[in-house]
Amino acid sequence: MFIATADENYILARWAAINHLDLDFLWLGLHAVEKYLKAVLLLNGKPAKGYNHNIERLYQDVLRLNPRLSFESLAKPPFLQGMEHTHWIDESVEGFVRRLNDMGDPNNRYMLYGFDVWSEDLFKLDQVVWKIRRHCRPLKQFIRDARQTITIDWIEQLKKHVGHWTLGSNLPIEKVLAGNESPAITEAFRALNVPFTPDRIHVLAGWRTSSRNSPLADWYRQLRNEQAPPERRDENKSKFQWVLDNIDLPKRDKEEIQAALDTYRGGAG
């Protein structure tokens, strides 16, 4: 339920990124990481309830499963090493998860907050998925037969066998890499995906960045700007009242907007 659907979300997130559908890349990427993290918890006897889509909390609780469990920082892909004018900021898995948690927030599906995406974010998602997905198993597994019980310490095994990641032949990613999916899906998954296709020659055609601001953020700044013309502030006050009356917003955002409306009395006040 969790791993298979996470695989599908991740495959689609890559397709969205390659085709410059950045909002869907963020939303699907968050969905994928969320489900992988929940799978790790469930497979190790912990509930996955109460998190909603908060992958930052999920990630911290997965780390608490075992003090030896850790994920290394994200590394610049080899095919970028010789490229000039590429943007790469060294970042931990925790740091990327925090950014994805913000930009992939469910409410950002409606461009409530906006986003800022670089080509490197796809490569970082690949590494995060690969690192977490391979841990979607009981971290301590017991295999019993009539004579003995064998204990497998998967944390130790995965550290020893750094290239091992497969979970089962019937899962979507394993099917893609076995050549059992359409050429379009296969290519969208393999392209520039160093963790899952390390033996492929990867060539980046060009570096890209994309950003969009939420119109609500601009209205909010103008409403709070005491130097703005009163008629502009009155107009934005009317817009925000309409937003509160007609659109579902997170509680914290509604309270912040309402506080700004209560503070500003308008041109006549």
C-alpha positions as CSV (number, residue, x, y, z in Angstrom):
1,M,0.0,0.0,0.0
2,F,2.6,2.5,1.0
3,I,5.8,1.5,-1.0
4,A,4.1,0.7,-4.3
5,T,2.1,4.0,-4.3
6,A,5.2,5.9,-3.2
7,D,7.0,4.5,-6.2
8,E,4.3,5.7,-8.5
9,N,4.3,9.2,-6.9
10,Y,8.1,9.3,-7.3
11,I,8.1,8.2,-10.9
12,L,5.5,10.9,-11.7
13,A,7.4,13.5,-9.7
14,R,10.4,12.8,-11.9
15,W,8.3,13.1,-15.1
16,A,6.8,16.4,-13.8
17,A,10.3,17.8,-13.1
18,I,11.6,16.8,-16.5
19,N,8.6,18.5,-18.1
20,H,8.9,21.7,-16.0
21,L,5.7,21.0,-14.0
22,D,7.3,22.2,-10.8
23,L,4.3,22.5,-8.5
24,D,3.4,18.9,-9.3
25,F,7.0,17.8,-8.8
26,L,7.0,19.2,-5.3
27,W,3.6,17.8,-4.4
28,L,4.3,14.3,-5.8
29,G,7.8,14.4,-4.3
30,L,6.5,15.1,-0.9
31,H,3.8,12.4,-1.3
32,A,6.5,9.8,-2.2
33,V,8.8,10.7,0.7
34,E,5.8,10.7,3.1
35,K,4.7,7.2,2.1
36,Y,8.3,5.7,2.3
37,L,8.8,7.2,5.8
38,K,5.4,5.9,6.9
39,A,6.3,2.4,5.5
40,V,9.5,2.4,7.6
41,L,7.5,3.2,10.7
42,L,4.8,0.6,10.0
43,L,7.3,-2.2,9.2
44,N,9.1,-1.5,12.5
45,G,6.0,-1.7,14.8
46,K,5.2,2.1,15.0
47,P,2.0,3.7,13.9
48,A,1.8,6.1,11.0
49,K,-1.2,8.0,12.3
50,G,-1.5,11.7,13.0
51,Y,1.3,13.0,10.7
52,N,-0.9,14.1,7.8
53,H,1.7,15.2,5.2
54,N,4.3,16.5,7.6
55,I,7.5,14.7,6.4
56,E,9.7,16.7,8.7
57,R,8.1,15.1,11.7
58,L,8.0,11.7,10.0
59,Y,11.7,11.9,9.2
60,Q,12.6,12.7,12.8
61,D,10.5,9.8,14.1
62,V,12.1,7.4,11.7
63,L,15.6,8.4,12.9
64,R,14.4,7.6,16.5
65,L,13.8,4.0,15.6
66,N,17.4,3.2,16.1
67,P,20.4,5.4,17.3
68,R,22.5,3.8,14.5
69,L,20.1,4.8,11.8
70,S,21.4,7.8,9.9
71,F,21.4,9.2,6.3
72,E,24.5,10.9,4.9
73,S,24.4,14.3,3.3
74,L,23.4,14.7,-0.3
75,A,26.3,14.6,-2.8
76,K,26.8,16.5,-6.0
77,P,26.2,14.0,-8.9
78,P,29.4,13.0,-10.8
79,F,28.0,14.3,-14.1
80,L,27.8,17.8,-12.6
81,Q,31.4,17.9,-11.5
82,G,32.9,19.3,-14.7
83,M,30.0,21.6,-15.5
84,E,30.4,25.3,-15.1
85,H,27.7,27.7,-13.9
86,T,25.8,24.9,-12.1
87,H,24.0,25.7,-8.9
88,W,24.6,23.2,-6.1
89,I,24.2,23.9,-2.4
90,D,25.5,21.2,0.0
91,E,22.6,20.0,2.0
92,S,21.7,17.2,4.5
93,V,18.8,14.9,4.0
94,E,17.2,16.6,6.9
95,G,17.6,20.0,5.3
96,F,16.1,18.9,2.0
97,V,13.2,17.2,3.8
98,R,12.5,20.5,5.6
99,R,12.5,22.4,2.3
100,L,10.3,19.9,0.6
101,N,8.0,19.9,3.5
102,D,7.5,23.6,3.0
103,M,7.3,23.9,-0.8
104,G,5.3,20.6,-1.2
105,D,2.9,21.6,1.6
106,P,-0.7,20.5,0.6
107,N,-1.9,24.1,0.6
108,N,0.8,25.0,-1.9
109,R,-1.1,23.0,-4.5
110,Y,-3.1,26.2,-4.8
111,M,0.0,28.4,-4.8
112,L,-0.7,29.6,-1.3
113,Y,3.1,30.1,-0.6
114,G,4.9,29.9,-3.9
115,F,8.1,28.0,-4.6
116,D,11.7,28.3,-5.7
117,V,13.1,25.2,-7.5
118,W,16.5,24.4,-9.1
119,S,17.6,21.5,-11.3
120,E,19.5,20.2,-8.3
121,D,16.2,19.5,-6.4
122,L,15.4,16.6,-8.7
123,F,18.8,15.1,-8.1
124,K,18.4,15.6,-4.3
125,L,15.0,14.0,-4.4
126,D,16.5,11.0,-6.2
127,Q,19.1,10.6,-3.4
128,V,16.6,11.0,-0.6
129,V,14.2,8.5,-2.1
130,W,17.0,6.0,-2.6
131,K,18.4,6.4,0.9
132,I,15.0,6.1,2.6
133,R,13.4,3.5,0.3
134,R,16.1,0.9,0.9
135,H,15.3,1.1,4.6
136,C,11.6,0.2,4.0
137,R,12.0,-3.1,5.8
138,P,12.1,-4.4,9.4
139,L,15.5,-2.9,10.6
140,K,15.9,-6.1,12.7
141,Q,14.5,-9.1,10.9
142,F,14.0,-12.6,12.5
143,I,13.9,-15.6,10.2
144,R,12.9,-18.8,12.1
145,D,13.0,-22.4,11.1
146,A,12.6,-25.6,13.1
147,R,16.1,-25.5,14.4
148,Q,17.1,-21.9,14.9
149,T,16.3,-18.2,14.6
150,I,18.5,-16.1,12.3
151,T,18.7,-12.4,13.0
152,I,19.4,-9.9,10.2
153,D,20.5,-6.5,11.2
154,W,19.5,-4.5,8.2
155,I,21.1,-1.2,9.3
156,E,24.4,-3.0,9.4
157,Q,23.8,-4.9,6.2
158,L,22.9,-1.8,4.2
159,K,26.0,0.0,5.5
160,K,28.1,-2.9,4.3
161,H,26.3,-3.3,1.0
162,V,26.1,0.3,-0.1
163,G,24.6,-0.5,-3.5
164,H,21.8,-2.7,-2.3
165,W,18.3,-1.1,-2.6
166,T,15.8,-3.6,-4.1
167,L,12.8,-4.6,-2.1
168,G,10.7,-6.9,-4.3
169,S,10.3,-7.7,-8.0
170,N,6.7,-6.7,-8.2
171,L,7.1,-3.1,-7.0
172,P,6.9,-0.4,-9.6
173,I,10.5,0.8,-9.5
174,E,11.8,-2.7,-9.8
175,K,9.5,-3.3,-12.7
176,V,10.7,-0.2,-14.5
177,L,14.3,-1.1,-14.2
178,A,13.5,-4.7,-15.4
179,G,12.1,-3.2,-18.6
180,N,8.5,-4.1,-17.8
181,E,7.0,-0.7,-18.3
182,S,6.5,1.6,-21.3
183,P,9.5,3.3,-22.9
184,A,8.2,6.7,-21.8
185,I,7.9,5.8,-18.2
186,T,11.2,4.0,-18.2
187,E,13.1,6.9,-19.8
188,A,11.4,9.4,-17.4
189,F,12.7,7.3,-14.5
190,R,16.2,6.6,-15.8
191,A,17.1,10.0,-17.1
192,L,19.7,11.7,-14.8
193,N,18.9,9.3,-12.0
194,V,22.3,8.5,-10.6
195,P,21.3,6.5,-7.5
196,F,19.0,4.1,-9.3
197,T,20.9,3.9,-12.6
198,P,24.6,4.5,-11.7
199,D,26.0,2.7,-14.7
200,R,24.2,4.9,-17.2
201,I,26.0,7.8,-18.9
202,H,24.1,10.9,-17.7
203,V,24.3,14.2,-19.6
204,L,22.5,17.3,-18.5
205,A,21.4,19.5,-21.4
206,G,21.1,22.7,-19.3
207,W,20.6,24.1,-15.9
208,R,17.2,25.4,-14.9
209,T,15.6,27.4,-12.1
210,S,12.0,28.2,-11.6
211,S,10.1,30.3,-9.0
212,R,6.6,31.6,-8.5
213,N,5.2,33.9,-5.9
214,S,1.8,33.6,-4.4
215,P,-0.5,36.5,-5.2
216,L,-1.7,36.3,-1.5
217,A,1.9,37.1,-0.4
218,D,2.0,40.2,-2.5
219,W,-1.4,41.4,-1.2
220,Y,-0.4,40.7,2.3
221,R,2.8,42.8,2.0
222,Q,0.8,45.7,0.4
223,L,-1.8,45.5,3.2
224,R,0.9,45.7,5.9
225,N,2.9,48.4,4.1
226,E,2.0,51.7,5.8
227,Q,3.7,53.7,3.0
228,A,1.4,52.2,0.4
229,P,-1.5,54.4,-0.9
230,P,-4.6,54.0,1.2
231,E,-6.7,53.0,-1.8
232,R,-4.3,50.2,-2.6
233,R,-4.5,49.0,1.0
234,D,-8.3,49.2,1.0
235,E,-8.4,47.2,-2.2
236,N,-6.2,44.4,-0.6
237,K,-8.3,44.4,2.5
238,S,-11.4,43.7,0.4
239,K,-9.5,40.9,-1.4
240,F,-8.5,39.3,1.8
241,Q,-12.0,39.5,3.2
242,W,-13.2,37.7,0.1
243,V,-10.4,35.1,0.5
244,L,-11.4,34.4,4.1
245,D,-15.1,34.1,3.1
246,N,-14.6,31.8,0.2
247,I,-11.3,29.7,0.4
248,D,-10.3,27.1,3.0
249,L,-6.9,28.1,4.5
250,P,-4.8,26.7,7.3
251,K,-5.7,27.9,10.7
252,R,-2.4,29.7,11.2
253,D,-2.8,31.6,7.9
254,K,-6.4,32.6,8.6
255,E,-5.4,34.0,12.0
256,E,-2.5,35.9,10.5
257,I,-4.6,37.4,7.8
258,Q,-7.4,38.3,10.2
259,A,-4.9,40.0,12.5
260,A,-3.7,42.1,9.7
261,L,-7.3,43.0,8.7
262,D,-8.1,43.9,12.3
263,T,-5.0,46.1,12.6
264,Y,-5.6,48.0,9.4
265,R,-8.7,50.2,9.7
266,G,-8.7,51.4,6.1
267,G,-8.6,54.8,4.5
268,A,-11.8,56.0,6.2
269,G,-10.6,54.8,9.6
